Amino acid sequence: MKRISLLALSLAASTFFASCGSDDKENNPSPSKSASQLLMAKSWKLTAETEATGTAAPVNTYDDYESYEKDNIYKFQANNVFVSEEGATRYSSSDPASTTGVWALSDNDKKVVYQAGFFGTGLLSSTQKGDIEELTETKLVVKMTDASGTPTIVTRQTFTAQ
């Protein structure tokens, strides 16, 4: 009987001391960041793009981008301000260094829309909207589906945090 009570006491003591251990991440994980926090925490750069038409396998369309498009930086800022910054290379030296627009999340942070105008938010603008397939502190993957024609076109853009 003494053996069982000593074993029980030993087990209880080890459980108590283990729960009073260090404040490492395994014992006390930090709260998850929201999608908004993850998007706003870093600047983003497009690093891959594929396009699938109908049932065809996806093809790499990122390689079709010009160098002045590949070095652009995108920022999701507070108050739903979206900024597209030109990188070191530009199509034309007269192009603005950056353009601003808006961004928003919907459907419980599963969908994103972002728009930046070439002249502020004027007539020439580009609006992207899609499903967030992956969002981490270092990677954003957005799937855009164009079902306006036949066949459906699915584009996946991968952004890397900068």
Helices and strands as residue ranges (DSSP letters): H 2-19, H 35-41, E 43-53, E 59-60, G 62-64, H 67-70, E 73-77, G 78-80, E 81-85, E 98-106, E 111-117, E 125-135, E 139-146, E 153-161
